[in-house]
């Protein structure tokens, strides 16, 4: 019974945040990394399933308009504040 419960808890999608200054870390299968912030960029690892959500697609469109595909960070960067991104992710996880 406990083993079954632990397996269910591990399946729940979670938002992981690491500092952008940290060394390159392995991104778990089914997730991808994005950098969020205006002045100081923070690295977030989010589930691939968020790519289907219209609100996340809107953020990606804004990132394309602002940064294009040739960004100095050489990674997906989303031009919004940390709090706004956390609010969006929280709403996506609850839906």
C-alpha positions in Angstrom: 0.0 0.0 0.0 2.8 2.5 0.9 4.7 1.6 -2.3 1.6 2.3 -4.3 1.1 5.7 -2.6 4.7 6.7 -3.2 4.4 5.9 -6.9 1.3 8.1 -7.2 3.1 11.0 -5.4 6.1 10.7 -7.8 3.8 10.9 -10.9 2.4 14.3 -9.9 3.9 16.9 -12.2 6.0 19.5 -10.3 7.6 22.7 -11.0 11.3 22.8 -10.3 13.4 25.9 -10.2 17.2 26.1 -10.4 19.3 29.2 -10.6 20.5 30.1 -14.1 24.1 30.4 -12.8 24.2 26.8 -11.8 25.9 24.2 -13.9 23.9 22.5 -16.6 21.7 19.9 -15.0 19.9 17.0 -16.5 16.3 17.8 -17.4 14.0 14.8 -16.6 12.2 13.0 -19.4 8.9 14.8 -20.3 10.2 18.2 -19.1 12.1 21.2 -20.6 14.0 24.1 -19.2 13.1 27.8 -19.6 14.7 31.0 -18.4 12.3 33.5 -16.9 12.8 37.0 -15.7 13.5 40.5 -17.0 16.8 41.5 -15.3 17.9 38.4 -13.5 17.1 35.1 -15.4 16.0 32.1 -13.3 15.9 28.6 -14.7 12.7 26.6 -14.4 12.0 23.0 -15.5 8.4 22.5 -16.6 6.4 19.6 -18.0 6.2 19.3 -21.8 2.4 19.0 -21.4 2.3 22.8 -20.8 3.1 23.3 -24.5 -0.5 22.4 -25.3 -2.0 25.1 -23.0 -3.1 28.3 -24.8 -1.8 30.6 -22.0 1.7 29.0 -22.2 1.6 29.2 -26.0 0.9 32.9 -25.6 4.0 33.3 -23.5 6.0 31.5 -26.2 4.7 33.8 -28.8 5.7 36.8 -26.8 9.2 35.3 -26.3 9.5 34.8 -30.0 8.5 38.4 -30.7 10.9 39.9 -28.1 13.9 37.6 -28.5 13.4 35.8 -31.9 15.3 32.5 -32.2 18.8 33.9 -31.8 19.1 34.8 -28.1 22.4 35.2 -26.2 21.3 32.8 -23.5 21.1 30.1 -26.1 17.9 28.8 -24.4 14.2 29.4 -24.3 13.7 32.7 -22.5 10.3 34.0 -21.4 10.0 37.8 -20.9 7.9 38.0 -17.8 8.5 38.4 -14.1 9.0 35.4 -11.8 5.8 36.0 -9.9 3.7 36.2 -13.1 5.3 33.0 -14.3 4.7 31.2 -11.0 1.1 32.3 -11.1 0.6 31.0 -14.6 2.3 27.7 -13.7 0.2 27.3 -10.6 -3.0 27.8 -12.6 -1.8 25.3 -15.3 -1.0 22.7 -12.7 -4.4 23.0 -11.0 -6.3 22.6 -14.3 
